[in-house]
């Protein structure tokens, strides 16, 4: 892997990624794997990074689902939309 690839960042950096950043990096990893030509070691590293990025995206989406459910529940109780939402 080359040092200028954003998908080469370590797993600790995942926590700071937005959904869009994680998705963009995941697309880059998949493209790189589909292109072929990588060594076995590089392919495995890319695969592991892709798995971690996919989990990050899934976590973001699950958080969004929970926030929407909270907003929906608050709306059905007559409360102002977003009254129970926190960042």
PyMOL commands that set and color helices and strands:
alter all, ss='L'
color gray80, all
select helices_A, chain A and resi 6-8+11-16+19-35+40-76
alter helices_A, ss='H'
color red, helices_A
deselect
rebuild
show_as cartoon
